[in-house]
Amino acid sequence: MPARLPSWAWVSGLTVGAMAAVTVLAVQADQGPKPAPTAAARPSASPSAQPTPTPSAPAAVPDGSGTGRRIVYSLGQERVWLVDASDATRRSFAVWPGTVDPDPGAYTVGTRREATTGSDGVQVEHIVYFALQDGVSVAFSNAVDGSSPPPAAADAKTGGIRVQKADGEALWAFGTPGTTVSVVK
């Protein structure tokens, strides 16, 4: 009767074989055609669209946004920067603005709310309130499911500035009560 191989030998042999197959496939994939990089897309209001991260370094923090630790929100660029006390950008990302923009100026993060339902009916989280404009609260938030906001009705007044989920988590951690929010054109 032939000797039986122990189970560990079978498992080791199968693992080595699987790793070899994955390595061969990875090498083949690396040598194949690659998609050409495209310019960063502006965030779309379609429910499935997500802002495309910029392939190169993000745009510089806008002039006139102040100094020190702050959140900078550019209305024209539809972009946010998280800037530390040494004026270094820690993170920058595209946003979907609401229909009500805050006036340019300096604001302070007041209250924050972990989760609620947005005015568009979407479950949102990491809500960081910083302004009141025309009776509408203006705040950063992200959809719990990671979606972008649907297009707002022409007469809707929404102050939610929607961000991607990972950016919402970063903004929540950075934007504690008392943090300055600098809104620029």
N, C-alpha and C positions, 0 to 999 in steps of 0.2 A: 504494500500500500504506500503510495507516494506521500511525502510529508506535506502537511497543510501550512500555507503561509499564514502568519498571524494577521489579525484585522488591521493592525497599525501599518503593516507593510502595504496592504491593499489601499488604505486611505492615503498613505504617503505617495504611492505610485499614481493614483488618480489625481492627487493635488498637483504633483509635478507635471503630469500630462496636461492638465487644465491650464496651468500657468504658462506652459510652453505654447499652447494654442492661443491664449490671450496675447502673449508677446508677439507672435507671428502676425496676428490680426492688427495689433497696434502699429507695428512697423509698416504693414501694408497701408493702413489708413493714413499714416503720417506722410507716406510717399505719394498719396493720391492728390487730386485737384483740391484746391482750397477756395472758398468763396472770397471774392474781393471785398475789402472793407468798404463800408458806405459811410457817408456823413451821418452825424447824429440827427435823428428825426425829432421834430418838434412834437411834444405830446399831443395826442389826438383826443378828441372827445368821444371816440367810439368806445363802447364798453370793453372790447377785448384788447385795445391798444395799450401799450406800456411805453413810457419814455425810454428811448434808447440811450444807454450811457455813452458819453463822449469817449471815443477811442483814445484821444490824447488827453493831456492835462486839461482840467476844467478852466473855464474863463477866469480871469483875475477878479478878485473882489472889486466891485465898483467903487470908483472914487466917491468921496463924500459920504461914505457909509459909517464913519466914526472910527474909533480905535478901541482896542481891548476886546475882551470876550463878548461876543454878540452873535445873534442870528441876523443875517442880511438877506432881505427878500427884494429882488428886482422885479418890478412890475413889467417892464419892457422885455426882459430876458426870460421871464417866467422861470426863475431859478432861485435857489436858496443856497447860502453858504453858512456853514457852522465855523466860526472863527474863534480861536482860543485867545488867551490873554496876551500872548506874544504876537498877535496879529497874523498867525499862521492859519491857513485854511485846513480844517480837519476833515471836512466833507463838503461836497457840492453836488446838487442834484436838480433835475428839472421838476416842475410842479404843474398841476392843473389848477388854475385859479378859479374862484367862484365868480359870480356875476357882479359882486360888490367888492371893489378894491379899497383898501385903506389909503388915506392920503399919505404921500411921502412924509417921513419924519421918524422920530424915535418913539418907541413904545416899550412897554415892559410886560413880560409874561405875567399874567395874573393868575387865573385859575387854570387847572388842568383837569381833565376827566378821562378815566381809563377807557370807557366805551359808552356808546349811545347809538341811536339811529339818526343818521344825517337827514337833512331836509329833503334829500332825494330818495329817502326810504332805504338807503343802504346802511348796513351795520358798519360803524366806523370805530376806530380805537386810537389811542395816543393823541387825544385832542388837546392842543396847546393854544389857549385863548390869549390874544394880545391886543385886540382893538375892537372898538365899536364904531361902525360907520353907518350913518343913516338909519340907526335903530337895528342894525344887523351885526351880530357878533362875528368877528373875523378870527379864524383859528386854522392851524395846520392839523391835518389828520390823515389817516390812511384807512382804506377799506379793509375790513377783517379778512375778506376773501381775496384781497390783492387786486381787485378790479379798478379800472379808471371810472370816473363819474360819467353817467350818461349826459348827453347834451341837456342843458337847462332850458326850460321854457322861456320864451322871449320876455315874459313879464315876471319871471322868478327872481327873487332876491336871495342869493346864496353867498355866504361869507366863508364857506369852507374852502381851504386851499389844500387839495388832495395831493398826497405824495405816495410813492411806492412803499410797500410794507417795510422793507429793510430801512428805508430812509425815515419812515415814521418812528421806528424803534430808536434810531440814532437821534432824531430830533427830540423825542420824549426824554431820553437820557440827558441830552445837552440842555434842553429848554426848561430848566427848573424855574419855579416862581422867582421873579425878580430879574431874570435874564433880559438883557436889552434886545429888542427887535428893531433893526434899522430898515425901514422901507424906503427904497430909492426908485426913481423912474426907470 
